[in-house]
Amino acid sequence: MDDLETRELRYFVAVAEELHFGRAAVRLGIAQPPLSRAIRQLEQRLGVRLFDRDRRGASLTAAGEVMLREARAALAAVEAVVRRTRRAADGKRPLVLVTKAGASHELLQRLLDAAPVPVEVLLCEVGEQAGLLRDGHADVAIMHRPVDDLAGFDTEDLHTEGQVAILPAAHPLASREQLTMAEVSHVPDLPIARWPRLDGTYPEGPGPEVHTQSQLAQLVALGKTLLVIPASSRAWQWPEHVAVPVVDAPHITTVIAWPASSRSQEVAALVRAAAALAEGAAV
């Protein structure tokens, strides 16, 4: 079979997201008949049916669901190639390091002070580092194992630590010297906040769905939720918060991550500097 073209993938993704050939054609700026023909030809070449069609529109088949996931990833990879190529042509540009806002603040400051190359910091929300690294918006990332998506990246371990519960200062548990996961998981008046999974869905539970650090911080201050985070991530802690160690929470390892395909000497230099800092801190 011939290789797929990015044009075909864009056409398919538009129809898959709109679930309507007319709307997809408007979105793409083309007429509907050639779009319909292109999708039929794609199905013929693949030997599978991607859509079930009726008068009201279209729905994805099981094969179409797989195609949509893979097509999005493929288009993102193509965009990343373009972005990284253009960035590489600018020899004076700084490396872009992406990190979750408020995470590993002390380590990040030390790394920036010791960096052998210019570094620009891109702050993001929870779980966004992987996407920004994959699509070429960032060159390296500060991430955390096992909570972050590290698939396809090379990593260097920098720091392993325990976790703390961030609680409203007025809550009775805030006066404790330590807590257990069983205790923080079953507080009737203070359910644990729920972050979205990698696929965008939320785990079941009574806690509020949160999207940003600032939203979470205010909900904790208002006595609506608690969270369990690495001890070093408490840099963003408000005066209305109290951090209590959770003695049996899984340990979190902070890593510096970069695309496995990277051949950048600047990235390699920054990774070496980060590893040297980690080794010095461990001595």
C-alpha positions in Angstrom: 0.0 0.0 0.0 1.2 3.5 -0.8 2.2 5.7 2.1 -0.5 7.9 3.7 -0.3 11.6 2.9 -0.6 14.2 5.6 -3.4 15.7 3.5 -5.4 12.5 3.8 -4.8 12.4 7.6 -6.0 16.0 7.9 -9.1 15.3 5.9 -9.9 12.2 8.0 -9.3 14.0 11.3 -11.6 16.8 10.3 -14.5 14.4 9.4 -13.8 12.3 12.6 -14.0 15.3 14.8 -17.0 17.0 13.1 -18.8 13.7 12.4 -20.3 15.4 9.5 -18.9 15.7 6.0 -20.4 19.1 5.3 -19.1 20.7 8.4 -15.7 19.1 7.9 -15.6 20.5 4.3 -16.3 24.0 5.6 -13.6 23.6 8.2 -11.1 22.5 5.6 -12.1 25.1 3.1 -13.0 22.6 0.3 -16.1 21.3 -1.3 -17.9 18.3 0.2 -17.8 16.0 -2.9 -13.9 15.8 -3.1 -13.7 15.3 0.6 -16.2 12.4 0.5 -14.2 10.9 -2.4 -10.9 11.3 -0.6 -12.3 9.5 2.5 -13.8 6.7 0.3 -10.4 6.3 -1.4 -8.7 6.2 1.9 -11.0 3.4 3.1 -10.4 1.5 -0.1 -6.6 1.7 0.3 -6.7 0.7 3.9 -9.2 -2.1 3.2 -11.4 -1.0 6.2 -14.5 1.1 6.9 -13.6 4.1 9.0 -17.1 5.6 9.2 -20.7 4.5 9.4 -22.7 7.0 7.4 -26.4 8.0 7.5 -28.5 11.0 6.6 -27.7 12.8 9.8 -23.9 12.5 9.5 -21.2 9.9 10.3 -19.9 7.9 13.3 -16.6 6.3 13.7 -16.2 2.5 13.5 -13.8 0.7 15.8 -11.1 1.0 13.1 -11.9 4.7 12.8 -11.4 5.2 16.5 -7.9 3.7 16.2 -7.2 5.7 13.0 -8.2 9.0 14.8 -5.8 8.4 17.7 -2.9 7.5 15.4 -3.7 10.2 12.9 -3.6 12.9 15.5 -0.3 11.6 16.8 1.1 11.5 13.3 0.1 15.0 12.4 1.5 16.3 15.7 4.8 14.6 14.9 4.9 16.2 11.5 4.2 19.6 13.0 7.0 18.9 15.6 9.4 18.2 12.7 8.6 21.5 11.1 8.8 23.4 14.4 12.1 21.8 15.5 13.7 22.3 12.1 12.9 26.0 12.1 14.0 26.4 15.6 17.3 24.6 14.9 18.0 27.1 12.1 18.3 29.9 14.7 21.6 29.3 16.3 21.0 32.0 18.9 17.8 30.7 20.2 17.7 29.5 23.9 16.7 25.9 24.8 13.1 25.8 26.0 12.6 23.8 29.2 9.0 23.1 30.1 8.0 22.3 33.7 4.8 22.2 35.8 4.3 25.6 37.5 5.3 25.3 41.2 7.1 21.9 40.8 10.7 21.2 41.8 11.3 25.0 42.3 14.6 24.8 44.1 16.1 22.2 41.8 14.9 24.3 38.7 16.6 27.4 40.1 19.8 25.6 40.7 19.7 24.1 37.2 19.1 27.5 35.6 22.0 29.0 37.6 24.3 26.2 36.4 23.0 25.9 32.8 25.9 25.9 30.3 23.5 27.2 27.5 20.7 29.9 27.4 17.5 28.4 28.7 13.9 29.8 28.4 11.4 28.4 30.9 7.9 27.4 29.8 5.5 26.9 32.7 2.5 24.6 32.2 -0.3 22.9 34.1 -0.2 19.3 35.4 0.5 16.6 32.7 1.1 19.1 29.9 4.9 18.6 29.6 4.7 15.5 27.5 2.6 17.1 24.8 4.7 20.2 24.6 7.9 18.1 24.4 6.5 15.9 21.7 5.1 18.7 19.5 8.4 20.6 19.5 7.3 23.5 21.7 9.9 22.5 24.2 13.4 20.9 24.0 13.6 19.4 27.5 11.2 19.0 30.4 11.2 18.5 34.2 8.8 15.6 34.8 7.9 13.2 37.5 7.9 9.4 37.6 5.5 7.6 37.9 2.8 10.2 37.5 3.9 11.8 34.1 3.8 10.2 30.7 7.5 9.4 29.8 6.8 7.2 26.7 9.3 8.0 23.9 11.6 10.1 26.0 15.1 9.6 27.4 15.4 10.6 31.0 18.0 11.3 33.7 16.9 10.9 37.4 17.5 14.0 39.5 15.8 13.6 42.8 13.5 11.1 44.7 11.3 12.3 47.5 8.2 11.6 49.6 4.9 13.4 49.3 2.8 15.7 51.5 -0.8 16.5 51.9 -1.8 20.1 51.3 -4.7 20.9 53.6 -6.7 23.9 54.6 -5.0 25.4 57.7 -8.2 25.3 59.7 -8.9 21.6 59.2 -8.3 19.3 62.1 -5.8 17.1 60.1 -3.6 20.1 59.6 -2.3 19.9 63.1 -1.0 16.3 62.6 2.7 15.6 62.3 2.1 13.0 59.7 -0.7 11.2 57.9 -1.2 8.0 55.9 -2.8 7.5 52.5 -5.7 5.7 54.1 -6.4 8.8 56.2 -6.2 11.3 53.5 -8.2 9.1 51.1 -11.2 9.0 53.5 -11.9 12.5 54.8 -15.7 12.9 54.3 -15.6 16.7 54.4 -12.4 17.0 52.3 -12.3 14.7 49.3 -9.1 14.5 47.2 -9.1 16.7 44.1 -9.3 14.8 40.8 -6.9 15.7 37.9 -7.7 14.5 34.3 -6.1 11.3 33.1 -3.9 11.3 30.0 -7.0 10.7 27.8 -8.7 13.7 29.3 -11.2 11.8 31.4 -11.5 12.0 35.2 -11.2 9.2 37.7 -14.4 8.5 39.7 -14.7 10.0 43.2 -16.4 12.7 45.2 -13.6 15.3 44.9 -13.8 18.3 42.6 -12.5 18.1 39.0 -9.6 20.5 38.7 -7.7 21.9 35.7 -5.2 24.3 37.0 -2.9 24.9 40.0 -4.5 28.2 40.8 -8.0 26.6 40.8 -6.8 23.9 43.1 -5.0 26.3 45.5 -8.2 28.3 46.0 -10.4 25.2 46.5 -8.0 24.0 49.2 -8.0 27.4 50.9 -11.8 27.4 50.8 -11.9 24.0 52.5 -13.3 22.1 49.6 -10.5 19.7 48.8 -7.0 18.4 49.6 -4.2 17.0 47.5 -1.1 14.9 47.8 2.0 16.1 46.0 5.8 15.8 46.1 7.2 17.7 49.0 9.3 20.0 46.8 6.1 21.1 44.9 4.8 23.0 47.8 6.6 26.2 46.7 3.2 27.5 45.5 1.6 26.9 48.9 -0.7 29.7 50.2 -0.7 31.0 53.8 -4.1 29.3 54.1 -2.5 25.9 53.4 -0.6 23.5 55.6 1.6 20.7 54.3 1.7 17.4 56.3 4.0 14.5 55.3 2.1 11.4 54.1 4.4 8.6 55.3 3.3 5.8 53.0 2.6 7.7 49.8 4.5 6.5 46.8 7.9 8.2 46.3 8.2 10.5 43.3 11.3 10.8 41.2 12.0 14.1 39.4 13.6 13.6 36.0 14.9 15.7 33.2 13.4 14.3 29.9 14.1 14.9 26.3 12.9 13.3 23.0 14.8 10.0 22.4 15.5 11.2 18.8 17.2 14.4 19.9 20.8 14.9 18.7 21.1 18.4 20.1 24.5 19.2 21.7 22.8 21.9 23.7 20.3 19.5 25.2 23.1 17.0 26.0 25.0 19.8 27.8 22.0 20.8 29.9 21.3 17.2 30.8 24.9 16.7 31.9 24.6 19.9 34.1 21.4 18.6 35.6 23.0 15.2 36.3 26.0 16.8 37.9 23.7 18.8 40.2 21.9 15.7 41.2 25.1 13.8 41.9 26.4 16.7 44.0 23.2 16.9 46.0 23.3 13.2 46.7 26.9 13.3 48.1 
